[in-house]
Amino acid sequence: MTDHLLNGSNVVEDAAVVISALGGAFAISRYARRASPTVKAVINKTNGRLVVAARPVVHNPGVLKLDVRREGSVLVTLTPRVEDGDQSKDSENGVQRRAVFVDDDDIRAGETASTSTIFHIGLPLPADLIGWRVSLIVEVPVWHARLHQSKESRDNAVRSWQDMIFIPRPSDSVLYDAEVRDGEKATPKGFDQPR
């Protein structure tokens, strides 16, 4: 009888070890692969149009590498924001996206990767435009999704992190040569100059 109890306790111990190992592997995959994205952006006027220069930065504070070589793993998006009554909303017109870090190596543990990307905005601006949201999204594949999901779900399983900022619309005095008065037609700066 004593031998049977001892064998039973070995089974419980073995199960506890297996469960602990699986739990540890899951925790490592979930918390050891991390990204800390930040994005900064400025807007300038050059050659009769606006230019938004975005600076995406991705830091890897985890202990595993971030595989960002897949197209669209790190995406910077410029989205116009327009007035909608008392609130604002995203505009479908003029959304621009740039994939960054596509040809770079993985971002290893403790490393920080940065780059720049430029968005061109033509003038004149829509009257209801209040500014632009610049967002940075980082998506990396999740390996443990293979354990319990369908093939289609596995192929799309990612962890994601994001950062975003708002850039307000420049004032009309910055956009146009002279002060704009009611009823006058404004001419954007730089449009009448030869290039």
C-alpha positions in Angstrom: 0.0 0.0 0.0 2.8 2.4 0.9 4.5 1.7 -2.5 1.3 2.6 -4.3 1.0 5.9 -2.4 4.7 6.7 -3.2 4.1 6.0 -6.9 1.0 8.2 -6.8 3.0 11.1 -5.3 5.6 10.7 -8.1 2.9 11.1 -10.7 1.6 14.3 -9.0 5.2 15.6 -8.8 5.9 14.8 -12.4 2.6 16.5 -13.5 3.5 19.6 -11.4 6.9 19.7 -13.1 5.4 19.5 -16.6 2.7 22.1 -15.8 5.4 24.4 -14.3 7.6 24.0 -17.4 4.7 24.8 -19.8 3.6 27.7 -17.6 7.2 29.0 -17.6 7.5 28.7 -21.3 4.2 30.5 -21.8 5.3 33.3 -19.4 8.6 33.7 -21.2 6.9 33.9 -24.6 4.4 36.4 -23.3 6.5 38.7 -21.2 10.1 38.2 -22.4 9.3 39.5 -25.9 8.4 43.1 -25.5 8.5 46.3 -27.5 8.5 49.9 -26.4 7.6 52.0 -29.4 7.7 55.8 -29.5 7.0 58.2 -32.3 7.8 61.9 -32.7 6.8 64.0 -35.7 7.2 67.6 -36.9 5.4 69.5 -39.7 7.2 71.9 -42.0 6.4 73.8 -45.1 8.6 73.4 -48.1 8.2 74.0 -51.8 4.5 74.8 -51.6 3.5 71.8 -49.6 3.5 70.5 -46.1 5.9 67.7 -45.0 5.5 65.6 -41.9 8.7 64.1 -40.8 8.1 61.1 -38.4 10.8 59.5 -36.2 9.8 56.0 -35.2 11.9 54.4 -32.4 11.4 50.8 -31.2 13.2 49.7 -28.0 13.3 46.0 -27.0 13.4 45.8 -23.2 12.7 42.0 -23.3 15.1 39.1 -23.3 14.0 37.7 -26.7 14.6 39.3 -30.1 11.8 41.1 -32.0 11.3 39.8 -35.6 10.4 43.0 -37.4 11.6 42.0 -40.9 8.1 41.0 -42.1 6.4 43.6 -44.3 4.1 45.7 -42.1 5.6 44.5 -38.7 6.5 48.1 -37.9 4.0 50.6 -39.5 3.9 54.4 -39.3 0.5 55.8 -40.3 -0.5 59.4 -40.9 -4.3 59.9 -40.4 -6.0 63.2 -41.0 -8.4 64.3 -38.2 -11.5 66.4 -39.1 -14.1 68.3 -37.2 -17.4 66.4 -36.7 -19.7 68.7 -34.8 -18.3 69.1 -31.2 -15.8 66.2 -31.7 -13.2 65.1 -34.2 -12.9 61.9 -36.2 -10.5 60.1 -38.5 -10.8 61.0 -42.2 -10.7 58.2 -44.7 -9.2 60.6 -47.3 -5.5 61.2 -47.2 -4.4 58.3 -44.9 -0.8 57.4 -45.6 1.2 54.4 -44.4 4.9 53.5 -44.4 6.4 50.2 -43.4 9.8 50.7 -41.7 12.6 48.4 -40.6 11.7 46.0 -43.4 15.3 45.3 -44.5 16.8 45.6 -41.1 17.9 42.8 -38.8 15.8 41.7 -35.8 15.8 44.0 -32.8 17.8 42.1 -30.2 17.2 42.3 -26.5 18.3 45.6 -25.1 18.6 47.2 -28.5 16.9 50.3 -29.8 16.2 50.9 -33.5 15.2 54.2 -35.1 14.6 55.6 -38.5 12.8 58.5 -40.2 10.1 58.6 -42.7 8.4 61.5 -44.6 4.8 62.2 -45.6 3.9 64.8 -48.2 0.7 66.8 -47.8 -0.6 68.9 -50.6 -2.2 72.3 -50.2 -4.8 73.7 -49.9 -6.0 71.8 -46.9 -9.6 70.9 -46.4 -11.5 73.4 -44.3 -12.6 70.9 -41.7 -9.1 69.5 -41.1 -7.8 70.1 -37.6 -4.6 68.1 -37.8 -3.1 64.6 -38.2 -2.6 61.6 -35.9 0.8 59.9 -36.4 0.8 56.4 -35.1 3.5 53.7 -34.8 2.4 50.0 -34.5 4.8 47.2 -33.8 3.5 43.6 -34.5 5.6 40.4 -33.9 4.5 36.8 -34.5 3.5 34.7 -31.5 4.9 31.2 -31.5 2.6 29.7 -28.8 -0.5 30.4 -30.9 0.4 27.2 -32.7 -0.6 25.2 -29.6 -4.3 25.8 -29.7 -5.5 27.7 -32.7 -6.5 26.9 -36.3 -3.9 27.3 -39.1 -5.5 30.6 -40.2 -5.5 32.0 -36.7 -1.9 30.9 -36.2 -0.7 32.7 -39.3 -2.3 35.9 -38.1 -1.4 35.6 -34.4 0.7 38.6 -33.3 1.5 40.7 -30.2 1.3 44.4 -30.8 2.3 47.6 -29.2 1.7 51.2 -30.3 2.3 54.9 -29.7 0.6 57.9 -31.3 0.8 61.7 -31.3 -1.3 64.5 -32.7 0.0 67.3 -34.9 -2.2 70.3 -35.1 -3.0 72.0 -38.4 -0.7 75.0 -39.0 -2.3 78.4 -38.7 -3.4 80.1 -42.0 -0.7 82.7 -41.5 1.9 80.0 -41.8 0.2 78.4 -44.8 -0.5 81.6 -46.8 1.4 84.6 -48.0 -0.7 87.3 -46.4 -3.4 87.6 -43.8 -6.6 86.0 -45.1 -9.7 88.2 -44.7 -13.2 87.1 -45.0 -14.3 86.6 -48.6 -10.7 86.8 -50.1 -9.1 84.0 -51.9 -6.0 82.7 -50.2 -3.0 81.7 -52.2 -0.8 79.0 -50.6 2.8 80.1 -50.1 5.2 78.8 -52.7 2.6 77.9 -55.3 3.3 80.9 -57.5 7.1 80.5 -57.2 9.1 78.7 -59.9 10.6 75.4 -58.9 
